[in-house]
Each structure stands twice: as C-alpha cells, then as structure tokens.
Amino acid sequence: MKQLKKLHEKSDKELDDQLTDMRKELSRLRILSARGTLAKESGKIKGVRRNVARVMTEIRRREIEGGRSD
C-alpha cells in the first residue's frame, strides 16, 4: 500500500524513468543469475519483477483515466 501511494504521487515522466531503471536492474540481475554469481541477491529478482508490474499498472491506470498523453 505504501508503494502504491508513492506511485500515485509521481509524475508520468518519473514513472517512465523509474520503469526504465528497474528494467535495467532486472536485466542485470538475470545476467548475474545466468552466470551463477547471484548469491546474496537471489531473491531480489522477484521483488524487482513485482515493482516493474506495479509501475506498469499505474501507467496503464493513468492511460485508462485519460490522465496521460503520449
């Protein structure tokens, strides 16, 4: 709930930037996982994936409400 409130307060540009950063982080973690060097952060992939989904959901919600123009 706390994360959703923070997402509601962000602008469209901030959400796009955050989504880009999280996708880069997810890519980095997947590469480390494939190499077998992802020891401490093995559970982090799941959290990053969920955060990406949260941001994408907020972006889509704004599109539906008409609050976002591309």
N, C-alpha and C positions, 0 to 999 in steps of 0.2 A: 504494500500500500504506500509506503514511504517513497519508493522509487517512482510509482505512478504519479504521485503528486509533483515530484521534481520534473518528470517528463511533461506534465501539463503546463508547467511554468516556462518551459524553454521555447524559444522561437523555432520556426521551421528551419532556418539556417543552422542553428545549434544542433538540432536533431539530425540533420543531414551530415554534419561534421562528426557527430558522435557515432553515427552508424558507420561511417567510413572508417573511423579509428577502431571500432570494435571488430569490424570485418578484417582489418589488417591484423589485429591481435589474434583473432580466431585462426587466420591463415598461418601465422607464426607458430601458434600452439600445435596446430595439426602437423606442421612440418617437423617440429620437435618430437611429437608423438610418433611419427612415422620413422624417425631416425632412432628412436628408443632412448632419447635423452631427456624425457619429460618425467622426471622422478617426483619432485616436490609439487609440481603444478598439474598433476594428472587429473584432478577433479575440477580444474579451472575451466576446461573446455565446456563442460555442461553449463556452468554459470554464464560464460560469455555467449553461448548459443541462446540461452534464455533472455539475456539482456538485448541481444540483437532482435529477437522476436518481440520484446516489449516495445522497443523503439519503432520497429516496423508497424506494429499495431497502432501506436499513437499517430504515426504519419498517416496511416490508412484512415483512422478515425477522423482526422482533420480533413482529409480529402472528401470523405463522405459528407461531413458537415458543411463543406464549401468554404472552409477557412484557409484553404491552401491553394495557391495558384502556381502552376508550373509554366 
